[in-house]
Amino acid sequence: MMSAWPLTVGRPMTNPTDVGRRAVLAAGASAISIAGCLDRTADEPAADDRFVLEEVADGLDHPWGVDFLPDGDLAVVTERGGRLLLVDTEEGDVAPVDGAPEVAAAGQGGLLDPAVDPPWLYLTYSVANDDGETATAVGRGRLDAGEARLESFERLHVAEPFYDSDGHYGSRVVLDDAVYVTTGDRQFKEFGPGHVSQDRGDENGATLRLEPDGSIPADNPFLDDPEAADAIYSYGHRNAQGMTVHPETGELWQSEHGEQDGDELNVIEAGGNYGWPITHTGCTYDTGEPVGEEPFDRADVVDPIYYWECGSGGFPPAGMSFYDGEAFPDWRGDLFVGTLAGEYLGRFSVDGRAVTEREPLLSGRGWRIRDVAVAPETGHLYVAVDDRDVPLVRLVPE
């Protein structure tokens, strides 16, 4: 575990004021056992709402995504290695689900994001072709929670072309007016206009928009462009691993990994070019030189609403959720984003598209936070830690 955190600076697009972070949770707080299976650790953040950290289940292996059945206490959890799980959030019981798709579990690939829309469960995952190349796929099956079984699973769409890479699958899925899926740039390193993320005929480095059955919506932005893939909704992305819908505005928000720093929060617009790699605020890993132009100098790209520029230390982001529950009234409307290398849970106040970073939560534990989700019934905040033999935890009111 890290005993102290370096200063990491983020910049909102509308107000480029540096925002420092300070550790606010006691890493060495003791846990006491209650109610049989749950552990509770009392923490006092420098935030409006105090909370207790509870261990819901343990022994997970690189969990990637969390979603909830709308009624009752069951959560769906994916593990990157390929296991699909049902977790009883009150009892702590974990049941493997039969019928999950076969996945290409290597590198960053595997079984990735779940999204529940009863009776359907949508999943994103990496798949391989006969040549061993891989791609991001999305599919759905009927979830029988009582029998812990996924029935009649069907692959709906594969982001083509396949690439000889096991990185940057993107792979968040959100159900709104359509099915939205993020795809990564597959670690393509040709930083110029020929990059796959700038090729609208390539479904990688993009946000895809599909009908629930995998067909193409009639109002997708590039249907009239013979050079573009019909499923693309936005492009010019590097590797968006967080996506959520603003509960009041209905806007689609994403968190996106930069190269060396250059991490971003974006609001997604139909047909928008988000610039990677022709514009970027980060640098190359090997030289530390800027990648592309400043996004704010070009009218043909959509600017990030918040970003971590080169030299800031970055914020490698993962899953994200707006808080719209009742358990923490002072957090309502805030955006929570997991960070991987930063090893904490980021909290951001949001006013329209103006973003202000608040004090970090869950720092000092050495946790790479892969996903964060709000339980619909209780408003408790659930956090998935990306490692071997790790717990699923939740934040509940003190």
N, C-alpha and C positions, 0 to 999 in steps of 0.2 A: 504493500500500500504506500501511497505517497503521503507524506506528512504535511506537505504544504503545496499550494497551487500557484503556478506562475500566472502573471497577469496576462489575460487574453482579451483582446480588444475586438469588439464588433462594431459595425457602423450601420446605422439605419440610413436608408437612401435619403430620407427627408431631413435628417438631422445628424450630420456626421460627428457626433460627440462621442469620445471614447468612454466606454463603460467598463469599469474594473469589476472583478469578481473577488469575493472573499469566502473562505470556507465557513460554513455556518452550522454544520452538524457534527456531533461528537462521534468520531470514528470509533472510539473505544467504549462507547456506551454498553452497559451490560444488558443481556437479554434475560427475561424471565418467562417461564412456561405458563401458559394459561389454556383453558378449554381443551386440554388434551393435545391437539396437534399443532397449534399455532404458537409461534414465538413472537413476542412484542418487544420492540426497542423504542424507548421514549427519546425523541429528538426535539430540539427547540430551534427551528430556523429563524433567521432574522426576517420573517415574513409575517403577514397579518394572521394567518391561521397556524396554530400549533397542530402537530400530528404525531401519531404513533405509527411505527413501522412494524408490520406483521408479516411473518413468513407464512405463506399460504400452502405451498408445496415445495418439496426439495428433490434433489437428485435429477434435475433436468440437464439435458445435454445440448448445449448451444441452441436454446430456444430463439426463434426468429420473429414470430408474430403472435398476437393475442387478440381474440375477439370474444364476444359474449352471446350466448343465447338470450333472447329478449325476456324470457320469464325464468325465474328460478335462479339457481346458484352455479350453473355450469359455464365454464369458459373453454374455448377451443384454443389450443396452443400447438404451434408447429415447432419441430426441431429440424435444424438444417440437415441432419443426417438422414431424414426421411420419415421419422415417426410423427404421426398425428395423434394428439392427445385430447381427452376430455378431462378437465380438472374440476372437481367439486370444491368450490371456493370456500365453503363452510366447513367441510369435513377434512379437506386436504387430500382426498383420494384422487389418484391419477389412473386413468384407464386408457390404454392404447386403442385407437380406432382402426378397425379393419377396413380395407378398400381404398386406402390412399394410393395415389398414382406412383408409378415408378419414377425415380428422379435421378439426375446425374449429380451425385453428391461428391463434389470435389472442389477444392479452392473455396470460392465464395458461393458456389452453387449448391443446390439441394432443394428441400421443401421449404418454401419461404412464407408468403403472407396468406392469412385466412381472412375471409369476410363472410359473415353469416347473414343470410336472407331466407328465413325458413320458407319451405323445407330445404332450401339450397344452401350448400356451403361452397363458396368459391375459393380456389387455391391458386397461387402462383408458384412456379417451380422451374427448375432448369431441366432441360431434356437434351439428349444426345441423338445425333443421326448415325447412319451406318459408318461414317468416316471418323466418328469420335468427336466431331465438332458439336458445340452446344448452343442453346438459345433459351430465351425466357418464354415460358408458356403460361397460359391461364386456362383453368377448367373448372367444372362444377359437378357435384353429385348431391344426392339426397341424403341428408344426415338423419340417421335414426339414433338419437341420443340414448334411448333406453337400451338398445342393443349394442351401442358403441360401434356402429357400422356406417360406412359411407357407401351408398348404393348407386349403381349405374353411373359411375364417374365418367365424364366425357371431356376430352380436351377440346376447348373452344377455339383457341387461337395460339399460334406460335409466331413470335417476333422474328422475322427473317430479314437478312440471311443468317444462317448459322456461322459461328466463328470458332477458330481454334484457340479458344481462351476459356479460362475458368474464373474470370473476374467480371465485375461491373454488370450485374444482371438487373440493377434497379430493384424492381419487383415489389412495390406496394400495390395493393388493389383496394379501391374505394367504390362503393355502390352508392350512386346518387340518382340523377336522372338517367344515367347510363352506367356502364362498368368502365372505370378508369384504371389503367395499369401503367406503371412506370417501367421503362427499360433503360439499362445503362449502355454506355458507349463501348463496352467489352474491352476496355483498356487500350483502345486504338490510340497510337502515339503520334500520328501525323498531324501536327498542330497547324492546320491551315484550312482553307475553304474546301479541300477535298476530304475532310474528316467525315466519318460516318454520321456524326450528329448533325452535320450541315446538309446531308443528303436526304431529301424528303422521300426518296425511293427506298431508303433503308429504315426499317422500323426500330432500330437500336438508337439509344440516346434520345428517347422521345417519351411523350405521354400518349398512350393509345386509348381510344374511346370506342366501345363496343356495345351492342345491344345485349341484354341478358343471355340470349342464346348464342352469342358470339358473332352474329351478323353485324354489318356496318350500318350505323345510324345514317338516315337520309340527310341529316344536316351537318355531317362532319365537314370540316373546313376545306379539305383538299380534294373533294370528289370530282371536281371539274379539271383537275390538274393531271394530265396523263403521265407525268413524270413522278408523281407522288403516290405513296402508299395510302390507300383509302382509310386505314385505321388510325393514321396519325392525327392527333389533336393539337399537340405542340411539339417543338423539336429544339435542337441546340442545347440539350441537357447532357451533363457528364455522367452522373450516377445518383438519381434521386431515390433515396431510401426512406423517405418519410412523405406521407400524403394524408390530408384530412380536409374536411369541409367545415368552413366557418359556420357555426350554428345560427348566426343572425343574418349574415349577408349571403350565405350560400356559395361563397367563393371557394374555389379549390386551391388549397395551399400545399406547397411542397418544401421539403428540406433537401438540399443537394450538396454532395461532396465536391469540393474543389480539388485542384491539383496540390501544390504546396500552399496550404491555406486556400483562400478563395471560396470558402464554404458560403452557402447562400440560403436565404428564405425567399421563396417566390410565390406570387399569386398567378395562377395559370389562366391565360387568355386563349381563346380558340384561334388557332393558326399562328400563335406567337412563336418567334425565334428567340430563344433564351441565351444565344450567343456563343456557347461553348463550341470550339475553342478560339473563335475569331475575336471574341471579347471575353475578358475574365479579370478578376481582381487578384488572382493568385499567381504563383510562379511555378516554374518547372522544378521537379525534384532534383534533377542532376545539376543544373546551372544556377538556380535561384533567380533566373531572368523572368520578366513578366511573360505571361502567355497571352498573346493577342493584345488588343487595344482596351482602353477603359470602356466599359459598357455605356457609360453616361455620355460618351462622345459620339454615339451613333444613334440615329433615329430608327434604324431598321431592326433593332433588337429590343427586347423587353428587359428593363433594368430590374435587378434584384431589389426587394424592399428592405433587406437587411443582409449584411455581408461581413466577412472577416478577411481583410486584405492581406497580401503577402507581408510576412513579418509579424503578424498579430499573434501567431500561435494557433489560429484556426479554431474550428468547432466541428470536428468530423461528425455529421449528424446522422441519426437513424430515425426510428419511428417517432411520430408526433401525434398529439391530440389537443384539441381545444377542450378546456374544462367547462362543462355545462351541467355539472351535477349540483346536488343540494348539500352535500356533506361539508363542503368548504366554501361558504358564501363569498369570502374575500378573494377567492381564486376564479370566480365566474368570469368567463371571457378571456382568461389567460391561456397562453399557448405553452404546452410542455413538450420538449424535444429531448430525446435521449442523445447523448454524445458518447462515442466509442473511445477514441484515444484520450479524450478529456476525462472520462470516467466519472461522470456525474449526470444529474438530471437538470436540464436547463429550463428555466421559467421565464416567460416573456409576457409583459403587459402589452395589450394590443388595443389601439384606438383607431378604428378605420384600418388604414394601412401603415400607421405609425407604430413602430415596435420599440420597446424599451426592455433591455435585458435586466432581470432581477437577480437576486442572490441565488447561487447554485444550491441544489438539494442533493442529498445522498453522496456528497463528496467524501473523499478520504477512505473509501472502502475498497478501492481498486476494481470497481464494477464497470465493465463496458456495457452501457445500457443500450440494448437493441430495440426495445419497443416500449411504448407507454400507452395505456388505454384506460378509459373511464367506464366503470361498471354502470349499466343503465339503471339498475334498481337502487343501488346504494349510493352512487356517486363516489365510491372509493376509487383511488388512482392506483392502477396496477402497473408494475414495472417488470420487464423481462431482462435478465442479465445474460450476456452472451459469453458463456464459458462452459467448461465441463463441470458436472456435478454441482449445479447452482440452484438457488431457490427462485421461485416466483414469489414476489413480495407485493404488498400493497400499503398505501398510505391511508390511514383512517383518522378521524378527528380524535384528539386527545380526550 
